[in-house]
Amino acid sequence: MTGLRTVIVKFSIFAIVSLLLLWILLNTMLNPVSGKTNIYYAKFADVSGLRVGDDIKVAGVRVGRVAGIRLDPGPNHSYDGAVVSLQMQASQPIPTNADLIMRYQNLVGQRYLSIQFQDANGNAIAPASTDIGNGGWITKTDKGFDLTDLLNGFQPLFNELQPS
């Protein structure tokens, strides 16, 4: 009977440790924003490389994440950009003079959004109350440095260079 009891105890310890590691892994992959959050919106002409779940940083400190990305249908259903939903910590006010810039996070091409402002003396942008039409818009956006645009600028040179 002691052999069965030892197996049950060892399996129970294994199951508890496995569940704990699974919880840590899921929490890391979901990348939740801690504390109370507010929703803001920003419109970009180009969001290539930006994904849902990417970080939003102020002075290098993570204060939120990208909650959603959708096409922005303009007049006559001509798409003229994308609307990005931002889930931000409520303790981080965003002044009206803030710039939202898309940056490269690493060499693999992962992106993040950086909020930069000269001073925090401006009025804070009110978060969206219920949906996309009720405020919470960050109007000054910049797609930042785009490596694809740089490399495409060399295309005429590459066309002229003939290996033969």
Secondary structure, DSSP 8 states (H G I E B T S, - for coil): -HHHHHHHHHHHHHHHHHHHHHHHHHHHHH----S-EEEEEEEES--TT--TT-EEEETTEEEEEEEEEEEEE-GGG-EEEEEEEEEEETTS--BTT-EEEEEE-STT--EEEEEE-S-S-S-B----SSSTTSS-EE--EE----HHHHHHTTHHHHHH----
